[in-house]
Amino acid sequence: MSKIVPHLISTQQRPGSNGLWRVLDHDEVVNAAISTYGSEAATAAAYCALDAWTDGRHHDYGFWFEVFLRLRKRGLM
């Protein structure tokens, strides 16, 4: 997913700071993920969620998990 929003991802981000969930729309990211990763879009979103969780970016985790759920609902897994 870093191909989609490389300028918005910061390794210095702290939980509760201006994360992806504040500046991006879920549907835009879902469409971008499908365009970039095709049938692997849900897997890519799951990796982004896992990365956010392990970095302690819990709001970003919630954002990516919602993206994952929307992709899964579309049958992309």
C-alpha positions as CSV (number, residue, x, y, z in Angstrom):
1,M,0.0,0.0,0.0
2,S,3.0,2.3,0.3
3,K,2.7,2.8,-3.4
4,I,-0.7,4.4,-2.9
5,V,0.1,7.0,-0.2
6,P,3.9,7.2,0.2
7,H,3.9,10.9,1.2
8,L,1.5,10.3,4.1
9,I,3.2,7.5,5.9
10,S,5.6,8.5,8.6
11,T,7.7,6.2,10.7
12,Q,7.7,8.9,13.4
13,Q,4.0,8.9,13.8
14,R,2.5,8.5,17.3
15,P,-0.9,7.1,18.1
16,G,-3.5,9.9,18.0
17,S,-1.4,12.1,15.8
18,N,-2.5,13.1,12.3
19,G,-2.7,9.7,10.7
20,L,-4.1,8.3,7.5
21,W,-7.5,7.9,9.0
22,R,-7.8,11.7,9.3
23,V,-6.9,12.6,5.7
24,L,-7.9,9.7,3.4
25,D,-11.3,8.4,2.5
26,H,-11.8,4.6,2.8
27,D,-13.5,4.2,-0.5
28,E,-10.7,6.1,-2.3
29,V,-8.1,3.8,-0.7
30,V,-10.2,0.7,-1.5
31,N,-10.3,1.7,-5.2
32,A,-6.6,2.5,-5.2
33,A,-5.7,-0.8,-3.6
34,I,-7.8,-2.7,-6.2
35,S,-6.2,-0.7,-9.0
36,T,-2.7,-1.4,-7.6
37,Y,-2.9,-4.9,-6.1
38,G,-5.9,-6.4,-7.9
39,S,-7.0,-9.7,-6.3
40,E,-4.3,-9.2,-3.6
41,A,-5.7,-5.9,-2.4
42,A,-7.2,-7.3,0.8
43,T,-3.9,-9.0,1.7
44,A,-2.0,-5.7,1.1
45,A,-4.5,-3.8,3.4
46,A,-4.1,-6.5,6.1
47,Y,-0.4,-6.1,6.0
48,C,-0.8,-2.3,6.4
49,A,-3.1,-2.9,9.3
50,L,-0.6,-5.3,10.9
51,D,2.2,-2.8,10.4
52,A,0.2,0.0,11.9
53,W,-0.7,-2.1,14.9
54,T,2.9,-3.2,15.6
55,D,4.1,0.4,15.3
56,G,1.5,1.5,17.9
57,R,-0.5,3.5,15.4
58,H,-3.9,2.3,16.6
59,H,-6.0,4.8,14.7
60,D,-4.2,3.9,11.4
61,Y,-4.7,0.3,12.3
62,G,-8.5,0.9,12.5
63,F,-8.4,2.7,9.2
64,W,-6.6,-0.1,7.4
65,F,-8.7,-2.8,9.1
66,E,-11.8,-1.0,7.8
67,V,-10.2,-1.0,4.3
68,F,-9.5,-4.7,4.6
69,L,-13.1,-5.4,5.6
70,R,-14.5,-3.4,2.7
71,L,-12.2,-5.3,0.3
72,R,-13.1,-8.6,1.8
73,K,-16.8,-7.7,1.4
74,R,-16.2,-7.2,-2.3
75,G,-14.8,-10.7,-2.4
76,L,-11.1,-9.8,-2.7
77,M,-9.0,-12.0,-0.5
